[in-house]
Amino acid sequence: MDRRSINNTPTSPVTRHAMKSTLPDKPPNRTVRASIGTLGVLGMELVLMDAPPTTAYLQIYTDRRCQANCRFCSQARGADGDLLQIARGQYMPSDAREVVRRIGIAFERGYIKRACIQTIMYPEMWQDTTDLVRSIRCVCQIPISVSVFPLSDERYLLLKELGTDKLVIPLDAAERKLFERIKGRGAGSAYEWETHLDGIRRAIAVFGRGSVGTHLIIGMGERCEDALRLIDELHADGVYSALFAYTHLPGTRGLRTNLCIEHYRAVQFGAYLIREDIATFADMNFRDGDVVDFGITEEEMLRFVEKGEAFRTTGCPDCNRPYATETHSEVFNFPRSPDELEIEVIKRQIPGCG
């Protein structure tokens, strides 16, 4: 078990800690969802962790289903899955004031370096989101990310003024037709590909290049070529892409999946080369949608693979998302640097390497 968690005992420094700022007496929403790993670091749950989260993962709370209807989501309107579930993570309803108070202490001690707020679509979404951002900022100056569907420019500006430094607008699907089938009209949802891309572009104008990101779920039927093309286009616009492995959850509507570790590694490694400006999509070659040449020499490829950085969790700064979409037996995104044995396995998983 990680020994750095905040201990809730009578002799704990937490009980003696005087916060410099206090929260409002009666916040409109007294409940927030927090990942089980986050609660472990905050000392609110007993959790065995070989890789503690370095970001506090939160979701605004409602006991209703999301008005959007993404096929992969257990919280979707058309799903009958567990409302606690986000991919493999469990997000437990918790006392918002206590969670926020402990985030302030954890940030001061260096256990947690960022707060990430996930949103869903329901009538009180905006009020609950801004209340939570205000509450966190009232306690400490921890960097805050907000993941949300496209909003108006005025709401982007307010989130920034309240202290949000990173804004994420998840595309999830890696190309237009896939988006339509999984998140758009084909899924019975109001989301549109162009509206999401427009929301990303407008967010860049408010938050700046490098401060806007998106999520891409790999393994929902996309080709490697489609994913890397989109990642390259977003990177050129100053948008970073966080990669997730598709996780089928009970109660969600079925979709065609092509998730395998080789496909994921190809996208992951190509995305790293693009993100680090080592190669572009135009440098790469594809056959039937699969990458056959990453646009670098074999020696360079081996060097970058052995470095290991390409296979770590991507997203906002200090985001490591331990086991968000992985199991101990199959790790897609490493929350730490992979060791030598893991690198040898990775070499066999990437086309043209090892």
C-alpha positions as CSV (number, residue, x, y, z in Angstrom):
1,M,0.0,0.0,0.0
2,D,1.2,3.5,-0.7
3,R,2.3,5.0,2.6
4,R,1.9,8.6,1.4
5,S,-1.9,8.7,1.7
6,I,-3.4,11.2,4.0
7,N,-4.2,9.4,7.2
8,N,-7.5,10.1,9.0
9,T,-6.6,9.4,12.6
10,P,-6.8,11.5,15.8
11,T,-3.0,12.0,15.6
12,S,-2.9,12.8,11.9
13,P,-1.5,16.2,10.9
14,V,-4.7,16.5,8.8
15,T,-6.7,17.0,12.0
16,R,-4.4,19.7,13.2
17,H,-4.1,21.4,9.9
18,A,-5.6,24.9,9.7
19,M,-6.7,25.8,6.2
20,K,-5.9,29.3,5.0
21,S,-9.2,29.6,3.2
22,T,-12.6,28.1,4.0
23,L,-15.3,26.8,1.8
24,P,-18.8,28.3,1.5
25,D,-21.1,27.1,4.3
26,K,-23.7,25.6,2.0
27,P,-22.4,24.6,-1.4
28,P,-25.3,23.8,-3.8
29,N,-24.0,20.3,-4.4
30,R,-22.6,18.6,-1.3
31,T,-21.5,15.5,-3.2
32,V,-18.8,14.8,-5.7
33,R,-17.7,11.6,-7.3
34,A,-14.0,10.8,-6.8
35,S,-12.0,7.8,-8.2
36,I,-11.2,5.1,-5.7
37,G,-7.5,5.8,-6.2
38,T,-8.0,9.5,-5.5
39,L,-9.8,8.6,-2.3
40,G,-6.9,6.3,-1.4
41,V,-4.4,9.1,-1.7
42,L,-6.7,11.4,0.2
43,G,-7.0,8.9,3.1
44,M,-10.7,8.4,2.6
45,E,-10.5,4.8,1.5
46,L,-8.0,2.0,2.2
47,V,-6.6,1.2,-1.2
48,L,-3.6,-1.0,-2.1
49,M,-1.7,0.9,-4.9
50,D,1.5,0.2,-6.6
51,A,1.1,3.4,-8.6
52,P,-0.9,6.1,-6.8
53,P,-2.6,8.7,-8.9
54,T,-0.8,12.0,-9.2
55,T,-4.0,13.8,-10.2
56,A,-7.2,14.0,-8.2
57,Y,-9.8,12.5,-10.5
58,L,-13.3,13.9,-9.8
59,Q,-16.7,13.9,-11.5
60,I,-19.5,16.3,-10.8
61,Y,-22.4,14.5,-9.1
62,T,-25.9,13.6,-10.1
63,D,-28.0,10.5,-9.5
64,R,-29.4,10.8,-13.1
65,R,-28.0,9.5,-16.3
66,C,-26.2,11.7,-18.8
67,Q,-28.4,13.3,-21.4
68,A,-25.8,12.4,-24.0
69,N,-25.9,8.8,-25.2
70,C,-22.3,7.7,-26.1
71,R,-22.4,3.9,-26.8
72,F,-19.3,3.1,-24.7
73,C,-20.4,4.9,-21.5
74,S,-22.2,3.2,-18.6
75,Q,-23.7,6.5,-17.5
76,A,-25.3,7.2,-20.9
77,R,-29.1,7.8,-21.2
78,G,-29.6,4.5,-23.1
79,A,-27.4,2.4,-20.9
80,D,-28.3,0.4,-17.8
81,G,-24.7,0.2,-16.5
82,D,-23.3,1.2,-13.2
83,L,-23.3,5.0,-12.6
84,L,-20.1,4.6,-10.6
85,Q,-18.1,3.4,-13.6
86,I,-15.9,5.4,-15.9
87,A,-14.0,2.9,-18.0
88,R,-12.4,0.6,-15.4
89,G,-12.4,3.3,-12.7
90,Q,-14.9,3.4,-9.9
91,Y,-16.0,7.0,-9.0
92,M,-17.5,6.9,-5.5
93,P,-20.0,9.6,-4.3
94,S,-18.2,11.4,-1.5
95,D,-18.6,14.5,0.7
96,A,-17.5,17.4,-1.6
97,R,-16.3,19.6,1.3
98,E,-14.1,16.9,2.7
99,V,-12.7,15.8,-0.7
100,V,-11.8,19.4,-1.5
101,R,-10.3,20.1,1.9
102,R,-8.1,17.1,1.6
103,I,-7.1,17.9,-2.0
104,G,-5.7,21.2,-0.6
105,I,-3.6,19.3,2.0
106,A,-2.5,16.7,-0.6
107,F,-1.4,19.4,-3.0
108,E,0.5,21.3,-0.3
109,R,2.4,18.1,0.6
110,G,3.1,17.2,-3.1
111,Y,1.0,14.0,-3.2
112,I,-1.4,15.4,-5.7
113,K,-0.3,17.8,-8.5
114,R,-3.5,18.5,-10.4
115,A,-7.3,18.2,-10.1
116,C,-9.3,16.8,-13.1
117,I,-13.0,17.5,-13.2
118,Q,-15.1,15.3,-15.5
119,T,-18.5,16.5,-16.4
120,I,-21.7,14.9,-17.8
121,M,-24.7,16.5,-19.4
122,Y,-27.6,17.3,-17.0
123,P,-29.5,20.5,-16.2
124,E,-27.4,21.6,-13.3
125,M,-24.1,20.7,-15.0
126,W,-22.8,24.2,-15.4
127,Q,-23.6,25.3,-11.8
128,D,-22.1,22.2,-10.3
129,T,-19.0,22.5,-12.4
130,T,-18.3,26.1,-11.6
131,D,-19.1,25.6,-7.9
132,L,-16.6,22.8,-7.7
133,V,-13.9,24.8,-9.5
134,R,-14.5,27.7,-7.1
135,S,-14.4,25.4,-4.0
136,I,-11.1,23.9,-5.1
137,R,-9.6,27.3,-5.9
138,C,-10.8,28.7,-2.5
139,V,-8.6,26.1,-0.8
140,C,-5.5,26.0,-2.9
141,Q,-3.8,26.9,-6.2
142,I,-3.6,23.4,-7.6
143,P,-3.8,23.3,-11.4
144,I,-7.3,22.4,-12.6
145,S,-8.4,20.6,-15.7
146,V,-12.0,20.5,-16.8
147,S,-13.3,17.9,-19.3
148,V,-16.5,19.0,-20.9
149,F,-18.5,19.0,-24.2
150,P,-18.3,22.2,-26.3
151,L,-19.5,25.3,-24.4
152,S,-20.0,29.0,-25.3
153,D,-17.0,31.3,-25.4
154,E,-18.4,33.1,-22.4
155,R,-18.4,29.9,-20.4
156,Y,-14.8,29.1,-21.5
157,L,-13.8,32.6,-20.4
158,L,-15.4,32.1,-17.0
159,L,-13.8,28.7,-16.4
160,K,-10.4,30.3,-17.2
161,E,-11.1,33.2,-14.9
162,L,-12.1,30.9,-12.1
163,G,-8.7,29.1,-12.3
164,T,-9.0,26.3,-14.9
165,D,-5.7,26.1,-16.8
166,K,-6.5,23.1,-19.0
167,L,-9.7,22.5,-21.0
168,V,-10.4,19.1,-22.5
169,I,-13.1,18.4,-25.1
170,P,-13.3,14.6,-25.7
171,L,-13.8,13.5,-29.3
172,D,-13.4,9.9,-28.2
173,A,-13.9,8.6,-31.8
174,A,-10.9,9.1,-34.2
175,E,-12.9,9.9,-37.3
176,R,-16.1,11.5,-38.4
177,K,-18.2,8.4,-39.3
178,L,-17.1,6.6,-36.2
179,F,-18.0,9.7,-34.1
180,E,-21.5,9.7,-35.7
181,R,-22.1,6.1,-34.9
182,I,-20.8,6.1,-31.4
183,K,-21.4,9.7,-30.1
184,G,-23.7,11.3,-32.6
185,R,-27.1,10.8,-34.2
186,G,-26.4,7.1,-34.9
187,A,-26.1,6.7,-31.1
188,G,-29.3,8.8,-30.4
189,S,-27.1,11.6,-29.1
190,A,-27.0,15.4,-29.9
191,Y,-23.3,15.6,-30.4
192,E,-21.9,16.4,-33.8
193,W,-18.3,16.1,-35.1
194,E,-18.1,19.6,-36.5
195,T,-19.5,21.1,-33.4
196,H,-16.9,19.4,-31.3
197,L,-14.1,20.5,-33.6
198,D,-15.4,24.0,-33.5
199,G,-15.6,23.8,-29.7
200,I,-11.9,22.8,-29.6
201,R,-10.9,25.7,-32.0
202,R,-12.8,28.2,-29.9
203,A,-11.3,26.9,-26.7
204,I,-7.8,27.4,-28.2
205,A,-8.6,31.1,-28.7
206,V,-9.4,31.4,-25.0
207,F,-7.0,29.0,-23.3
208,G,-4.1,29.2,-25.8
209,R,-2.1,26.6,-27.7
210,G,-1.0,23.7,-25.5
211,S,-3.8,24.3,-23.0
212,V,-6.6,22.5,-24.8
213,G,-6.8,18.7,-25.2
214,T,-9.0,15.9,-26.3
215,H,-9.5,12.2,-25.5
216,L,-9.3,9.5,-28.1
217,I,-10.5,6.0,-27.3
218,I,-8.6,3.5,-29.3
219,G,-10.1,0.1,-30.2
220,M,-13.6,1.2,-31.3
221,G,-13.1,0.3,-35.0
222,E,-10.8,3.1,-36.2
223,R,-7.8,2.5,-38.4
224,C,-4.3,3.4,-37.2
225,E,-4.1,5.7,-40.2
226,D,-7.3,7.6,-39.2
227,A,-6.1,8.0,-35.6
228,L,-2.7,9.3,-36.4
229,R,-4.0,11.7,-39.1
230,L,-6.3,13.2,-36.5
231,I,-3.6,13.4,-33.8
232,D,-1.3,15.1,-36.3
233,E,-4.0,17.7,-37.3
234,L,-4.8,18.4,-33.7
235,H,-1.1,18.7,-32.8
236,A,-0.6,21.2,-35.6
237,D,-3.3,23.3,-34.0
238,G,-1.8,23.1,-30.5
239,V,-4.1,20.5,-29.1
240,Y,-2.8,17.5,-27.2
241,S,-4.4,14.0,-27.4
242,A,-4.9,11.7,-24.5
243,L,-5.2,8.0,-25.5
244,F,-7.5,5.5,-23.8
245,A,-8.0,1.8,-24.5
246,Y,-11.6,0.9,-25.2
247,T,-13.2,-0.9,-22.3
248,H,-16.5,-2.7,-22.7
249,L,-18.7,-2.2,-19.7
250,P,-21.8,-4.3,-18.7
251,G,-25.0,-2.4,-19.5
252,T,-23.5,-0.4,-22.4
253,R,-24.7,-0.8,-26.0
254,G,-22.5,-3.0,-28.1
255,L,-20.1,-1.7,-30.7
256,R,-17.6,-3.2,-33.0
257,T,-14.1,-3.3,-31.4
258,N,-10.7,-3.9,-32.9
259,L,-8.8,-3.4,-29.7
260,C,-5.6,-5.4,-29.5
261,I,-2.3,-4.5,-28.0
262,E,-0.5,-4.3,-31.3
263,H,-3.0,-1.8,-32.7
264,Y,-2.8,0.3,-29.6
265,R,1.0,0.3,-29.5
266,A,1.1,1.4,-33.2
267,V,-1.2,4.4,-32.5
268,Q,0.6,5.1,-29.2
269,F,4.1,5.1,-30.7
270,G,3.0,7.1,-33.7
271,A,1.3,9.7,-31.5
272,Y,4.5,10.0,-29.4
273,L,6.6,10.8,-32.6
274,I,4.0,13.4,-33.6
275,R,3.7,14.9,-30.1
276,E,7.5,15.2,-29.8
277,D,7.9,16.6,-33.3
278,I,10.1,13.7,-34.3
279,A,7.9,12.7,-37.3
280,T,4.7,13.8,-38.9
281,F,1.8,11.9,-40.3
282,A,3.1,12.9,-43.8
283,D,6.4,11.1,-43.0
284,M,4.6,7.8,-42.2
285,N,3.4,5.1,-44.6
286,F,0.3,2.9,-44.3
287,R,-1.1,-0.1,-46.0
288,D,-4.8,-0.9,-45.6
289,G,-5.0,1.5,-42.7
290,D,-2.1,0.0,-40.8
291,V,1.2,1.7,-40.3
292,V,4.1,0.1,-42.1
293,D,6.7,2.9,-41.6
294,F,6.8,5.5,-38.9
295,G,9.0,7.8,-40.9
296,I,12.2,7.2,-38.9
297,T,15.1,4.8,-39.2
298,E,15.2,1.5,-37.4
299,E,18.0,2.7,-35.1
300,E,15.9,5.8,-34.1
301,M,12.9,3.6,-33.6
302,L,14.7,1.2,-31.3
303,R,16.2,4.2,-29.3
304,F,12.8,5.8,-28.8
305,V,11.1,2.5,-27.8
306,E,13.8,1.7,-25.3
307,K,13.5,5.2,-23.8
308,G,10.0,4.1,-22.7
309,E,8.4,7.6,-22.6
310,A,6.1,6.8,-25.6
311,F,4.1,4.3,-23.6
312,R,3.3,6.3,-20.5
313,T,-0.1,7.8,-19.8
314,T,-0.8,10.9,-22.0
315,G,-3.0,13.8,-21.2
316,C,-2.7,16.9,-19.0
317,P,0.5,17.5,-17.1
318,D,0.9,15.2,-14.1
319,C,-1.9,12.8,-15.3
320,N,-1.0,9.2,-14.8
321,R,-4.5,7.5,-14.6
322,P,-3.4,4.2,-13.0
323,Y,-5.4,1.3,-14.4
324,A,-8.1,3.6,-15.9
325,T,-8.3,1.3,-18.9
326,E,-5.8,-1.4,-18.0
327,T,-5.4,-4.6,-16.0
328,H,-2.3,-5.8,-14.2
329,S,-1.9,-8.4,-17.0
330,E,-2.4,-6.0,-20.0
331,V,-1.1,-2.4,-19.6
332,F,-1.9,0.0,-22.4
333,N,-0.7,3.2,-20.7
334,F,2.0,2.9,-18.1
335,P,1.5,5.2,-15.0
336,R,5.3,5.1,-14.5
337,S,8.3,4.4,-16.7
338,P,8.2,0.8,-18.0
339,D,11.0,-1.4,-16.8
340,E,13.5,-3.4,-18.9
341,L,11.4,-6.5,-19.1
342,E,8.3,-4.5,-20.1
343,I,10.3,-2.7,-22.8
344,E,11.3,-6.1,-24.2
345,V,7.6,-7.1,-24.4
346,I,6.7,-3.7,-26.0
347,K,9.3,-4.3,-28.7
348,R,7.4,-7.4,-29.9
349,Q,4.1,-5.4,-29.9
350,I,5.2,-2.7,-32.3
351,P,5.3,-3.4,-36.1
352,G,8.8,-3.3,-37.4
353,C,10.5,-3.4,-34.0
354,G,12.3,-6.2,-32.2
